[in-house]
């Protein structure tokens, strides 16, 4: 068998890739890399959302246990650690870069006993943004005292809560940076 005469193993003096072949290889590599990066970000966000939902379930159980002992929910989540430990450590919101606990509201309205909020993939608290925007629209003067805004805060939360729960809840179909919060609440 004569290999050098085979059309598969001929050497005609050209070696390497042409510019066109190199562009095709780089384009395919770039597309595959972008698809890989996008799919991994999606997996990371889904994993964080599932973690938040599980931690909200754990916090809800701890809040229920607290309620069984004291006939009411705590005013703040830190009360779940003392004097009786209903939860070993308070979990931190994985969507906040600083190590911060979940946002917790005790009796934010007549309809809800508590609300636990994770800022979600967009990284900002949409309820706080709604409160700020609404307080700016309703304030009579730009120099209004901060204490007045704090007094209005509870009323604003109560008024804005139904709209917030409908419009700002996280929806996985909105993509990686969904404009919404992961919310858990208890009815009265």
SULSUL-V199809 format. One line per field, one symbol per residue. burial: # if it has 16 or more other ideal C-beta (glycine too) atoms within 10 Angstrom, else .. A space follows every 50 residues. Layout:
# SULSUL-V199809
burial: ???
This chain:
# SULSUL-V199809
burial: ............................................#..##. ##..##..#..##..##.....##..#.##.....##..##.####.... #########..###########..###..##..##.............#. .#...##..##..##..#.#.......#.######...
